[in-house]
Amino acid sequence: MPADPTRPGRTGDPRTETPVQRADRNFGELLQELRVTQTGVQILFAFLLTLAFTPRFPDLDRVQRVTYVVALCLSVLAAALFTAPAAIHRYLFHQGVKSDIVRVSSRLTELGLGVLCLALSGAVLLAVDVAVGRTGGLVAGGATLLVCAALWVALPWHVQRVVATREATDRTGPPAGTDDGGEPS
């Protein structure tokens, strides 16, 4: 489970900031992340939107059309989830609830990443299905889903575990039977 973005960082965090300063910093960092993801979503949405107006679109079979519509709708949902934090901030501006805005916006961003993963997988499935066939499309779409899940969920989870283990070791010292570096003696 991700850390609460409105709470102080790890125990060794050297920052001395007020809760308001922390919320401001966290919201700024979140907006920077959203700038990166939003560009990708906008490109994906534009690509999908133009497909319906290509000469080959009427030749798509039922599965390809359903895949197209689902991927298009997922890309719209991802865009909505990624832009919601700006709307929430604008609506609640100067109401003294920045940490709540950060918490809600962080959750919306997590949902947006999940939806984007599905939209990307659907778009790849469709493109490869049209280019080389259904089996290739299913393999490519599944591989896209796995890569996104590995990079966006499994890798951060793994890094979080490594950091937690290292911090626990720093607090308690190296395990018995190891030298000072934590390596077996």
JOLIN-V160085 format. One line per field, one symbol per residue. psi: psi as a letter, one per 40 degrees, with the letter a starting at -180 (. if undefined). burial: I if it has 16 or more other ideal C-beta (glycine too) atoms within 10 Angstrom, else O. A space follows every 50 residues. Layout:
BEGIN
psi->???
burial->???
END
This chain:
BEGIN
psi->hiiheeiiaideheigiidddddddddddddddddddddddddddddddd deeidedeeiidddddddddddddddddddddeddddddddehfeffddd dddddddddddddddddddddddddddddddeiddddddddddddddddd dedddddddddddddddddddeiiiieiadeeii.
burial->OOOOIIOOOOOOOOOOOOOOOIIOOIIOOIOOOIOOIIOOIOOIIOOIOO IOOOOOOOOIOOOIOOIIOIIIOIIIIIIOIIOIIOOIIOOOOOOOOIIO IIIIIIOIIOOIIIIIIIIIIIIIIIIIIIOOOOOOIOOIIOOIIOOIOO OOOOOOOOOOOOOOOOOOOOOOOOOOOOOOOOOOO
END
